[in-house]
Amino acid sequence: MTVTVKVAEAKAHLSELLARVEAGEEVIISRGNDPIARLSRIRKENNIETAIAEIRAMRAQAKPVTQEEIRAWRDEGRV
């Protein structure tokens, strides 16, 4: 997920924004309507614990899915 914030808001809430970045979100900082910077997590290569933490963070942000939706996705395109 990506969130866009203005410079003043980024200054006021930097710690919160960094926590969101650590959880896997991307933050775009803009001056007015013009994007000027991107905050994203630095990935550590070959670190399984980091990969698992990132997947769990993404799953925590996802909306719940019903069994009916899963079945519909599975059966999509089947005759």
C-alpha positions in Angstrom: 0.0 0.0 0.0 1.2 3.5 -0.8 0.3 6.7 1.1 1.1 10.2 0.1 1.7 13.0 2.6 2.7 16.6 2.3 6.1 17.8 3.7 4.6 19.5 6.8 2.7 16.3 7.7 5.8 14.2 7.2 7.8 16.4 9.5 5.1 16.2 12.2 4.6 12.5 12.0 8.0 11.1 10.9 8.1 8.4 13.6 4.7 7.1 12.7 5.5 7.2 9.0 8.7 5.2 9.6 6.8 2.6 11.6 4.4 2.2 8.6 7.4 1.8 6.2 8.8 -0.8 8.5 5.5 -2.6 8.3 5.8 -2.7 4.5 4.0 0.4 3.4 5.5 2.9 1.0 5.3 6.7 1.7 5.4 9.4 -0.9 6.3 12.9 0.3 4.9 15.7 -1.8 5.3 19.4 -2.0 1.8 20.5 -3.0 0.7 18.0 -5.6 4.2 17.3 -6.8 5.8 14.1 -5.4 9.4 14.7 -4.3 10.5 11.7 -2.3 9.7 8.1 -1.6 10.2 6.3 1.7 10.5 2.5 1.4 11.9 -0.3 3.5 15.5 -1.4 2.9 15.4 -5.0 2.2 18.1 -7.3 3.6 18.9 -10.0 1.1 18.7 -13.6 2.1 17.2 -12.9 5.5 14.3 -15.3 5.9 13.1 -13.7 9.2 12.8 -10.3 7.4 10.9 -11.9 4.6 8.5 -13.6 6.9 7.9 -10.4 8.9 7.2 -8.5 5.7 4.6 -11.1 4.6 2.9 -11.1 8.0 2.8 -7.2 7.9 1.2 -7.4 4.4 -1.3 -10.0 5.6 -2.2 -7.9 8.6 -3.2 -5.0 6.4 -5.2 -7.1 4.0 -9.0 -7.2 4.3 -10.5 -10.6 5.5 -11.5 -13.0 2.8 -14.5 -15.3 3.1 -14.4 -19.0 2.1 -17.0 -18.2 -0.6 -14.6 -15.7 -2.2 -11.8 -18.2 -2.1 -13.9 -20.8 -3.8 -15.1 -18.3 -6.4 -11.4 -17.4 -7.2 -10.5 -21.1 -7.4 -13.4 -21.9 -9.7 -13.0 -18.8 -11.9 -12.8 -19.8 -15.6 -13.8 -23.4 -14.9 -16.6 -24.9 -16.9 
